[in-house]
Amino acid sequence: MTAPMTMPPATLAAPGVRVTFVATVFLGSFLLFLVQPMFARMALPQLGGSPSVWNTAMVFYQATLLAGYAYADRLGRLRQRWQTATHAALFAAAALCLPIGLAAWYPAPGAVSPTLWLIGLMAVSIGLPFLAVSAQAPLMQRWYAHTDAPDAADPYFLYAASNVGSLLALVAYPTLVEPNAGLHMQALGWSAGFLVLLVLILACSRHVKHAAILAADVLPQEKPGLATKLLWLVLAAVPSGLMLAVTTYLTTDIVAMPLLWIIPWRCIWSRSSSPFRRAR
């Protein structure tokens, strides 16, 4: 009589690990792109629905997203226990801003430039929550690469989950969320999702090896030169600039429709998920 075949513990746990990380990245990206039209909608009564409001909001979102990626890069060079503690502390600090909304103590727009006023309002109202959530995609990829999953060496499929979550948020807000829920309920729902995301992050951290993660383990041996870095910055700036230009044209010369800027934003993200799907 033959003994029953057993699977290694890492192989048995792999599907659960993968599902946890995919859910974390998906939810993080969903919240990240849901809050963008939501908060812009909250700020509309203060400054109106001119194209400059939407473009200023987009500049803030993209700058904070870049800051979140830089934070994730630096955080990933620490030991795992310090990564988890630091990221949880950032979430705890960001939770003080919940439920999200306009900071009541922030002064009303006056003689100051409306652009600077709006950037300041967004920074004090949703800056910390947005920064914390924006780090999920790169940070969870790095953590997944240090799990026992069989495909840990190829964590980039998580970008597909990130892009799908982003696209669904951009579709859901104008079609489902905004027509059926008031701003207060939207803020409460987003805040609840933020807390669920923290729970998922802590669950992901339990699957990561707690050995020291050194820079040499996660960075290429040959660092890119200054010219390469500048080229990357220029290439990344081109689609962002085009999106803002198209948004300004649509809302200025065609129709000043609220949330119209979501259309070009949605087009960009609908095209960006396929490169990260696994080859079948």
C-alpha positions, -999 to 999 in steps of 0.1 A, spaced: 0 0 0 16 33 -11 17 63 12 -4 93 2 15 119 -17 21 150 2 28 185 -10 55 207 4 41 233 28 53 262 6 34 247 -24 3 243 -4 4 278 9 12 294 -24 -24 299 -37 -33 316 -4 -3 338 -5 -10 348 -41 -47 356 -33 -37 377 -3 -12 398 -23 -35 402 -53 -64 413 -30 -41 438 -13 -28 453 -45 -62 454 -61 -79 470 -31 -51 496 -27 -53 506 -63 -91 507 -62 -90 530 -32 -63 551 -47 -82 559 -79 -116 561 -62 -105 589 -39 -93 611 -68 -126 620 -83 -143 617 -49 -121 644 -33 -122 666 -64 -160 664 -61 -158 675 -25 -137 705 -34 -159 717 -63 -181 741 -43 -150 759 -31 -135 767 -65 -160 756 -92 -156 730 -119 -131 748 -141 -104 728 -159 -77 743 -137 -93 726 -107 -91 692 -123 -56 697 -136 -43 710 -103 -59 679 -86 -42 656 -111 -8 673 -106 -11 667 -68 -22 631 -73 7 623 -96 33 640 -75 21 622 -43 20 589 -62 56 594 -72 64 602 -35 47 570 -25 68 550 -49 100 567 -36 89 558 0 82 522 -10 117 520 -25 134 533 6 113 513 29 120 481 11 157 483 20 150 478 57 147 446 76 112 431 72 100 437 107 110 474 104 92 476 71 60 463 86 63 485 117 70 516 97 42 511 72 17 503 99 28 535 117 22 555 85 -13 539 82 -20 548 119 -10 584 113 -31 585 81 -61 571 100 -62 603 120 -74 620 88 -104 596 85 -131 599 75 -117 617 45 -130 651 37 -121 688 35 -101 698 65 -124 720 86 -97 742 100 -82 750 66 -88 786 57 -112 796 29 -97 807 -4 -87 843 -3 -59 864 -19 -37 833 -23 -35 816 -57 -63 791 -61 -38 766 -74 -17 768 -43 -47 769 -21 -61 737 -36 -28 719 -34 -25 729 3 -61 717 10 -54 683 -6 -21 679 13 -36 685 47 -69 666 40 -58 635 21 -21 637 18 -11 610 43 -39 585 33 -30 590 -3 7 586 3 2 554 24 -21 538 -2 0 548 -32 30 527 -19 10 494 -21 18 482 -57 57 485 -56 59 475 -19 37 444 -22 57 433 -52 89 435 -32 74 416 -3 60 389 -26 95 384 -41 106 374 -6 79 348 1 81 311 -4 57 312 -33 70 292 -64 66 323 -86 82 347 -61 109 356 -85 83 371 -109 60 393 -89 52 417 -117 19 400 -124 7 420 -94 8 451 -116 -21 436 -136 -42 435 -104 -32 470 -97 -42 483 -131 -75 464 -130 -84 479 -96 -75 514 -109 -97 510 -140 -126 496 -121 -125 525 -96 -125 550 -125 -155 532 -140 -174 527 -107 -173 562 -94 -192 581 -121 -215 552 -129 -223 537 -94 -208 555 -65 -215 592 -72 -251 588 -84 -261 565 -56 -243 578 -25 -238 611 -9 -203 625 -2 -206 616 35 -214 579 27 -186 579 1 -161 591 27 -172 565 52 -171 537 27 -136 547 15 -124 550 51 -137 515 58 -118 502 28 -87 519 41 -89 499 74 -95 467 55 -64 474 34 -43 477 66 -55 443 77 -46 428 44 -11 444 45 -5 429 79 -16 395 65 8 399 36 37 406 60 32 373 77 41 355 45 74 374 40 107 359 51 120 378 81 156 376 71 174 408 65 166 423 31 197 442 19 199 466 -10 220 441 -29 191 416 -28 166 438 -44 185 462 -66 204 454 -98 242 452 -95 247 478 -122 229 510 -114 215 531 -143 234 562 -151 221 598 -149 212 599 -186 191 568 -183 173 582 -153 166 614 -171 153 595 -201 129 575 -178 116 608 -163 110 623 -197 92 592 -210 70 590 -179 62 627 -182 50 625 -218 18 605 -212 10 626 -181 14 658 -200 -7 645 -229 -35 634 -205 -36 669 -189 -36 686 -223 -64 664 -236 -84 669 -204 -80 707 -207 -91 707 -243 -122 685 -236 -134 706 -206 -126 740 -222 -134 737 -259 -160 710 -259 -181 708 -227 -174 717 -191 -189 685 -178 -181 674 -142 -158 643 -140 -152 645 -178 -115 642 -170 -120 606 -160 -124 596 -196 -88 601 -207 -76 588 -174 -96 557 -179 -82 552 -214 -47 553 -202 -52 526 -175 -73 504 -197 -42 500 -219 -17 495 -192 -28 462 -176 -21 438 -205 17 441 -205 18 426 -170 -4 395 -176 14 362 -175 22 345 -207 -1 315 -211 
